[in-house]
C-alpha cells in the first residue's frame, strides 16, 4: 500500500481471454468466485466480441501469485485462450486524495 495516498501501489493485472463454447460457461460465477480469493482487489468481465470474453483481475502479488489465480481458473473448469500479466503504473491524482480523506 502506498504511504502517500493509501492506494494499492504494487497491484498487478491479469488479463484472461476466454472463447465462448457451445455450452456457454457462466463466466460471471467464475468472476464472483475469484473476487473471494486472497489478494484479489477487483475482477472485471467484458465481452470482446461474439466469440470472446475477457476477465481482468487486479491483485496484490504479495498475497497471491499469477500461477495461483490460473490454478483457480483451471479448477473451475475454464481454459483461457490467452493470458497476459501487466504491472500497473502508480500515479497520484485527485481521486487518490479524495479516497484518503474519506478513509479517515
Beta strands, then each sheet from edge to edge (+ up, - down):
strand 1: 11-19
strand 2: 40-47
strand 3: 52-60
strand 4: 82-87
sheet 1: 2+ 3- 1+ 4-
end
